[in-house]
Amino acid sequence: MNITITGRNFEVTSDIREYAGKRIKKIEKYFNQLMEVLVVMNVQKLDHIVDILVNGDGVQFYAIQKAGDMYSSIDLIIDKMEKQISRYKDRQSDRKSVELEMVEKIDVDNRGVDLLLNQVSNKPKTEVEAFLEMKLENRGFILFKKGVADVKSDLDYANKNYAVIYRRGESYRMVEVPFEQIREASFDPRGFIECDLHVQSDSPANPRVKFAPRECCTDIEEISLVDALQRLSASGDDFLPFFNIETRSLNVVYKKGKGYEVMVPAF
């Protein structure tokens, strides 16, 4: 199990790191293959906040918790994560289809809003296939895993070559993370590949789309999920593509009824 613990506005001491690691090991028993656990500890005024994302058995689980001290936040979030994973496993054993998983009630503008986790398919698609699917579903965006021509390509093997296509006014853009950044695990959104999409034929069966690279990426910010929710709420837009600073991946957060959903890759 790979555990990554980082702090924002908070110094993660060796004692805190050791305590969190021991508590996190409680969830290992729920998985056949627990790939990765990402933890971010943050302090905002009097609140000690812990975000945790778990990748295991091809599924992602996310929770956020705040308390008066970091040890209490760790205890509460592990209990919460255990319940979330148990509910999912119970539904899987009942052979019920689960596409959306409740994440948490997140504080946005001092009110609790429901947030659902929407894990996209890891079936590779070409850019045109993804654009067509987005148009057929009448959505303003799509997050997808990019297909490659060479099945032996390291890019496909990395399994993190996701891209996002989204509407920007009357036009469309696509952003993807360069393979060099994936390979080196060093991410800078300013160096992401950003293209304008010029629709030459809007045929519903066989659209023709030209991709024109821009000099640099200006649309995607590297922020947390909570920050993305806050910005989406303040902007009045329907969705916001962003690079999740905690999970190191492209995400899209969007409004869904009275709540929100976040679209994430299926690593």
Secondary structure, DSSP 8 states (H G I E B T S, - for coil): -EEEEEEESS---HHHHHHHHHHHGGGGGG-SSEEEEEEEEEEETTEEEEEEEEEETTEEEEEEEEESSHHHHHHHHHHHHHHHHHHHHHHHHTT----EEEEEEEEETTEEEEEEEEE---S-B-HHHHHHHHHHTT-SEEEEEB--S-TT-HHHHHS--EEEEEEETTEEEEEE--HHHHHHT---GGGSEEEEEEEEE--SSS-EEEEEE-SS--S--EE-HHHHHHHHHHH--SEEEEEETTTTEEEEEEEETTEEEEEE---
